[in-house]
Amino acid sequence: MEFIDLKSQYQALRTQIHTRMQAVLDHGNYIMGPEVQELEGRLASYTGASDCITVASGTEALLIALMAIGIQPGDEVITTPFSFIATAEVIALLGATPVFVDIEPDTCNINATLIEEKVTPRTRAIMPVSLYGQPADMDQINAVAQRHGLSVIEDGAQSFGATYKGRKSCNLSAIGCTSFFPSKPLGCYGDGGAIFTSDRNLAEAMREIRIHGQSARYVHTRVGVGGRMDTLQCAVVLAKLERFDWELAQRRRIAARYDDLFAGRIDTVRQRPDCEGVFAQYTIRVANRADVQAELRERKIPVAVHYPAPIPAQAAYAKYGYDMHIPVAGEMTRRVISLPMGPDLDDASVERVAAAVLRVAAR
């Protein structure tokens, strides 16, 4: 059993992937080739955003977004302590300060009701993460931002395809970012990412920053980075779009099956009633995580822990202040465990995983 079965996905899309990649090999435009523009148009249409800018990774997407809104040393950006390190990393790289707000115990997303009390005169932006594939309470977050003149950047690295109140993730705020890392719900075969906005000025800035701050060849109007997504990776994502909606439906069906098997017995990460998540991970919360891991390991069932420590507890981020103001995040790092999930996971495997978890829970 695979934690994420990319091999079966490849076999299902083998012809489309080969055809798309061969087209790139034939025309030879490996950087900013026609597939880049095609993918950007397809993704923008999918989310409803006016513009999509493909970039080299999900991390690069966040960095470019922060650069586009002018984040400077000394600024503060409010975010979650319960995420992959990249969320805070890009803030720190620009010399700004990540300010951590605790999470909701049921969704594990940033607790929007706690954000406003962390706003100071130095706050410039809020960066919520759509964790495990479902957005946070974006309306409330956007309302706080509007009251204080802040920008909102959705870190949708895990949630492309998800919806919040009928609107697509990555088009829920001024800027949305996503990742095409291979294990994501829509992944390529290397690194890749995208930024979404309906603000044409921001779109222009981010397109220039992506190519070393160029407005034209050798005309550098702003400081930038080498942040392009290569044409071959765009070709892979274009091929995977062919069955993306089917894959999302399968992920949701599998999650519902897990829910049924665990109902009343295992604490799962809750889906908001106004969200339709994409289940980048299917995550449960248990008090005896080590026992669950040992049981599943013995039965050759792969699991993962996202994430084993709050970001400010990491040595590189200790200077930003790890204290007891994020008790929920601290508790979740000790309890969460993610189970096998993917569109090609069969019902028998889901039942096998659930049975193993329940066997430990019954002890």
Buried (B, 14 or more C-beta within 10 A) or exposed (E): BEBBBBEBBBEBBEEBBEEBBEBBEEEEEEEBBBBBBBBBEBBBEBBEBEBBBBBBBBBBBBBBBBBBBEBEEEBBBBBBBBBBBBBBBBBBBBEBBBBBBBBBBBBBBBBBEBBBEBBEEEBBBBBBBBBBBBBBBBBBBBBBBEEBEBBBBBBBBBBBBBBBEEBBBBBBBBBBBBBBBBBBBBBBBBBBBBBBBBBEEBBBBBBBBBBBBBEEEEEBEEEBBEBBBBBBBBBBBBBBBBBBEEBBEBBBBBBEBBBEBBEEEBBBBBBBEBBBBBBBBBBBBBEEBEEBBEBBEEEEBBBBBBBEBBBBBBEEBEEBEBEEBBEBBBEBBBBBBBBBBBBBBEEEBBEBBBEBBEEBBEE
